[in-house]
Amino acid sequence: MAVSKLFLVLVLAFMVLITLEEANGAITGKTRKLIDMANRKGPYLGLVIPNLFEMNPLLQHPSYKPSNLTIDYAGRRFRFGYIDKQPVVLVMTGLAMLNAGVTTQLLLALFKIKGVVHYGIAGNANPSLHIGDVAIPQYWAHTALWNWQRYGDGPENELPLEVNGDYTRDIGYLKFAKYSVNITNCNSHNNLLNNIWYQPEEVFPVFGSPEERQHIFWVPVDPLYFAIAKKLEGLKLEGCLNATTCLSHTPKVARVHRGTSASIYLDNAAYRSFIYNKFDVSPVEMESAAIALICYQQKVPYIVIRALSDMAGGGTAESNEAATFTALAATNSVEVVVQFIKQLPLKKYQDV
């Protein structure tokens, strides 16, 4: 009996140790073996997905064939399978920029990845696009890295640390006073919030020198992927939620100039109009720029496919209908992703 109790205590202690190791980021023996086994069958196309409601339509799609391999690590689940015989690994990021960046870095660090496809839903800032459309931008930027200028200073005033190359006035700014309301009998006015200046990201690419920073604002998608995406522009998409609820237009796939991300849910007509006119962006959402920046720094080709679920606070009578059209947008994004992957050259088929 004493021996049995001692054995049980040792087993429990070992399990606690393993749990603590994984919590601290260590890769345990079993997980390492699974990763090594997966990488022997790579490289894979990495599919990076914000949320389960965007992943589930892919898991249920007839073109997706799951394998018997799933690896859980650092709070993420990596699902292996095939789309049209193309080896893929799926991972859900969770909401917003930090989750998206951390998850993408994990994916690229753990597995042999030949390219990344990120997809999901987004708000729409482009007046020529509609709910249900799928936008594929050529460039992405993170538009919530700011230098917030002190009250009293203006465009002619140097920003703090600008002389060191830390900040710049090259990209442009938002002046809060231009959006004041209910001002009467006043020829000029100001706002204590003053101006915010948009800033590029500080990056350290693998093709650069360690600790020598570079800066980038607009991150280009892979040119080959973007060229392949042109073949999808005539793809038929879903226009109805059910027999009684349909869009007033036929949704389409459109390659567009730019998209923007920030850890901010945009539902404001004034900012929607500003950011479209300032930067010529179409999809506005919360993850893609983080994935773009990680792929850029790791020199991995990527593309982003975003279906429009709402009008980001402005537009037509359809606007602000994210709760209604999220499922339709998620379905359309998945269909475009599947058809995009079918256009890619095939790697030799192997069982994972």
Solvent accessible surface area in square Angstrom, and as a share of the most:
residue,aa,sasa,rsa
1,M,176,0.78
2,A,78,0.61
3,V,119,0.68
4,S,69,0.45
5,K,126,0.53
6,L,107,0.53
7,F,136,0.57
8,L,103,0.51
9,V,90,0.52
10,L,106,0.53
11,V,53,0.31
12,L,95,0.47
13,A,56,0.43
14,F,124,0.52
15,M,112,0.50
16,V,86,0.49
17,L,95,0.47
18,I,49,0.25
19,T,89,0.52
20,L,99,0.49
21,E,59,0.27
22,E,61,0.27
23,A,82,0.64
24,N,128,0.66
25,G,40,0.39
26,A,43,0.33
27,I,51,0.26
28,T,11,0.07
29,G,50,0.48
30,K,155,0.66
31,T,12,0.07
32,R,98,0.36
33,K,149,0.63
34,L,49,0.24
35,I,0,0.00
36,D,55,0.28
37,M,71,0.32
38,A,0,0.00
39,N,24,0.12
40,R,164,0.60
41,K,64,0.27
42,G,14,0.13
43,P,52,0.33
44,Y,0,0.00
45,L,1,0.00
46,G,0,0.00
47,L,0,0.00
48,V,0,0.00
49,I,0,0.00
50,P,1,0.01
51,N,37,0.19
52,L,89,0.44
53,F,88,0.37
54,E,2,0.01
55,M,2,0.01
56,N,57,0.29
57,P,31,0.19
58,L,0,0.00
59,L,53,0.26
60,Q,140,0.62
61,H,31,0.14
62,P,107,0.67
63,S,20,0.13
64,Y,12,0.05
65,K,117,0.50
66,P,94,0.59
67,S,30,0.19
68,N,146,0.75
69,L,8,0.04
70,T,64,0.37
71,I,2,0.01
72,D,74,0.38
73,Y,16,0.06
74,A,44,0.34
75,G,83,0.80
76,R,41,0.15
77,R,118,0.43
78,F,0,0.00
79,R,63,0.23
80,F,3,0.01
81,G,0,0.00
82,Y,11,0.04
83,I,0,0.00
84,D,65,0.34
85,K,119,0.50
86,Q,1,0.00
87,P,1,0.01
88,V,0,0.00
89,V,0,0.00
90,L,0,0.00
91,V,0,0.00
92,M,66,0.29
93,T,5,0.03
94,G,14,0.13
95,L,102,0.51
96,A,18,0.14
97,M,24,0.11
98,L,141,0.70
99,N,55,0.28
100,A,0,0.00
101,G,13,0.12
102,V,65,0.37
103,T,0,0.00
104,T,0,0.00
105,Q,64,0.29
106,L,33,0.17
107,L,0,0.00
108,L,26,0.13
109,A,75,0.58
110,L,17,0.08
111,F,8,0.04
112,K,112,0.48
113,I,24,0.12
114,K,67,0.28
115,G,0,0.00
116,V,0,0.00
117,V,0,0.00
118,H,0,0.00
119,Y,0,0.00
120,G,0,0.00
121,I,27,0.14
122,A,5,0.04
123,G,9,0.08
124,N,0,0.00
125,A,1,0.01
126,N,17,0.09
127,P,84,0.53
128,S,74,0.48
129,L,7,0.03
130,H,60,0.27
131,I,0,0.00
132,G,0,0.00
133,D,1,0.01
134,V,0,0.00
135,A,0,0.00
136,I,0,0.00
137,P,0,0.00
138,Q,67,0.30
139,Y,65,0.25
140,W,0,0.00
141,A,0,0.00
142,H,31,0.14
143,T,5,0.03
144,A,32,0.25
145,L,61,0.30
146,W,77,0.27
147,N,13,0.07
148,W,126,0.44
149,Q,7,0.03
150,R,175,0.64
151,Y,114,0.43
152,G,62,0.60
153,D,43,0.22
154,G,10,0.09
155,P,64,0.41
156,E,136,0.61
157,N,50,0.25
158,E,101,0.45
159,L,3,0.02
160,P,82,0.52
161,L,95,0.47
162,E,35,0.16
163,V,122,0.70
164,N,91,0.47
165,G,40,0.38
166,D,46,0.24
167,Y,72,0.27
168,T,26,0.15
169,R,72,0.26
170,D,133,0.69
171,I,36,0.19
172,G,8,0.08
173,Y,60,0.23
174,L,13,0.06
175,K,59,0.25
176,F,45,0.19
177,A,4,0.03
178,K,147,0.62
179,Y,95,0.36
180,S,37,0.24
181,V,115,0.66
182,N,148,0.76
183,I,70,0.36
184,T,106,0.62
185,N,162,0.83
186,C,62,0.37
187,N,166,0.85
188,S,89,0.58
189,H,84,0.38
190,N,78,0.40
191,N,43,0.22
192,L,146,0.73
193,L,91,0.45
194,N,4,0.02
195,N,1,0.00
196,I,1,0.01
197,W,9,0.03
198,Y,0,0.00
199,Q,3,0.01
200,P,23,0.14
201,E,36,0.16
202,E,79,0.35
203,V,2,0.01
204,F,92,0.38
205,P,8,0.05
206,V,88,0.51
207,F,98,0.41
208,G,28,0.27
209,S,55,0.35
210,P,120,0.75
211,E,159,0.71
212,E,111,0.50
213,R,90,0.33
214,Q,65,0.29
215,H,76,0.34
216,I,27,0.14
217,F,21,0.09
218,W,48,0.17
219,V,1,0.01
220,P,60,0.38
221,V,6,0.04
222,D,30,0.15
223,P,109,0.68
224,L,112,0.56
225,Y,18,0.07
226,F,25,0.10
227,A,56,0.43
228,I,14,0.07
229,A,0,0.00
230,K,113,0.48
231,K,136,0.58
232,L,4,0.02
233,E,65,0.29
234,G,79,0.76
235,L,45,0.23
236,K,182,0.77
237,L,13,0.06
238,E,80,0.36
239,G,17,0.16
240,C,50,0.30
241,L,58,0.29
242,N,83,0.43
243,A,105,0.82
244,T,126,0.73
245,T,46,0.27
246,C,66,0.39
247,L,19,0.10
248,S,107,0.69
249,H,43,0.19
250,T,114,0.66
251,P,6,0.04
252,K,82,0.35
253,V,5,0.03
254,A,16,0.13
255,R,72,0.26
256,V,19,0.11
257,H,77,0.34
258,R,54,0.20
259,G,0,0.00
260,T,4,0.02
261,S,2,0.01
262,A,11,0.09
263,S,61,0.39
264,I,90,0.46
265,Y,138,0.52
266,L,30,0.15
267,D,79,0.41
268,N,77,0.39
269,A,54,0.42
270,A,46,0.36
271,Y,51,0.19
272,R,20,0.07
273,S,54,0.35
274,F,28,0.12
275,I,3,0.01
276,Y,57,0.22
277,N,112,0.57
278,K,82,0.35
279,F,8,0.03
280,D,63,0.33
281,V,0,0.00
282,S,3,0.02
283,P,0,0.00
284,V,11,0.06
285,E,17,0.08
286,M,28,0.12
287,E,6,0.02
288,S,0,0.00
289,A,1,0.01
290,A,9,0.07
291,I,0,0.00
292,A,0,0.00
293,L,16,0.08
294,I,30,0.15
295,C,0,0.00
296,Y,58,0.22
297,Q,32,0.14
298,Q,58,0.26
299,K,143,0.61
300,V,24,0.14
301,P,46,0.29
302,Y,6,0.02
303,I,0,0.00
304,V,0,0.00
305,I,0,0.00
306,R,4,0.01
307,A,0,0.00
308,L,0,0.00
309,S,1,0.01
310,D,8,0.04
311,M,4,0.02
312,A,0,0.00
313,G,14,0.14
314,G,10,0.10
315,G,58,0.56
316,T,73,0.42
317,A,107,0.83
318,E,33,0.15
319,S,22,0.14
320,N,83,0.43
321,E,60,0.27
322,A,23,0.17
323,A,107,0.83
324,T,55,0.32
325,F,20,0.08
326,T,29,0.17
327,A,66,0.51
328,L,4,0.02
329,A,0,0.00
330,A,1,0.01
331,T,62,0.36
332,N,1,0.01
333,S,0,0.00
334,V,3,0.01
335,E,47,0.21
336,V,0,0.00
337,V,0,0.00
338,V,0,0.00
339,Q,39,0.17
340,F,0,0.00
341,I,2,0.01
342,K,78,0.33
343,Q,76,0.34
344,L,17,0.09
345,P,103,0.65
346,L,103,0.51
347,K,41,0.17
348,K,164,0.70
349,Y,108,0.41
350,Q,62,0.27
351,D,106,0.55
352,V,21,0.12
